[in-house]
């Protein structure tokens, strides 16, 4: 039996699925890895996609309005009298 390539190992694939690293771009690593069962691949893919959608929603609903508010506040401060 051939040794599994290092980038298909469980710890590496799970690490790459986290948002701090590759997130959804690591799905091909997960899907091609022989170290995960079909059920595990489906569960990890679903969990990662749900987390990614939540992060995207949080960015749009919470963070962007706050940035816009702060920029408007800064603009008002920098306006000449």
N, C-alpha and C positions, 0 to 999 in steps of 0.2 A: 504494500500500500504506500503510495507516494505521500510525502509530507505535505500538509496544507500550507499554502503560501501565507506569509505573515499578514498580509492585508485582508485575508479572509478569516482570520482568527476571531473568536467571539468578542474578546475584550476590545479589539481594534474596531470592529464593525459597530459595536454599541457606542464606543467613544465618538466615532465619526457621525453617528446619528444625532448626537446632542446639538442643540442650537449654537453652542460656542464654537463648534467646528464646521462641519459641512451641512448638517441638517438634511434637507430633502435631496441634496446632491449625492448623498451616501447611499441612497436606496439601491442603486445597481450593485454596490458591494454586498448589501444584505441579500439581495435576490440571487446573486451568483454564488454566495458562500455555501459550501457543502456542510458547514457546521451547524446549521439551523434547520429545524423541521419545517414543513410547509405551514403548519399551524403557527409556529413561532414567527416565521416570516410575515404572515398575514397580521398577527397581533402587533409586532413591532412596527410594521408599516403603518397600520391604522393609528397606533399611539403617536408615532412621529408626525403623521399628517394632521392629527387633531391638535397636537402641540404647536405645529407650524401655523395652522389656521388661527389658533388662539393668539399667538404672538403677532400675527399680521393684524388681527382685529384690535388688539391692544395698542399697536402702533398707530393705527388709523384713528381710533376713537379717543384714546387718552393722550398720546404723546404729541401728535401733530397739532392739535388745538392748543396745547400748552406752549409749544414752540412758536406758533403764530401769535399767541398772546404776548409772549416775551419779546418777540420782534417788534410788535406794534408798540409796546411799552418803551423799548429802546429807541424806536423811531421818534416817538413823541418827546423823549428826552433830548434827542439830538437835533430836533427842529430849531431853527433860529427863532429868536423872539420876534 
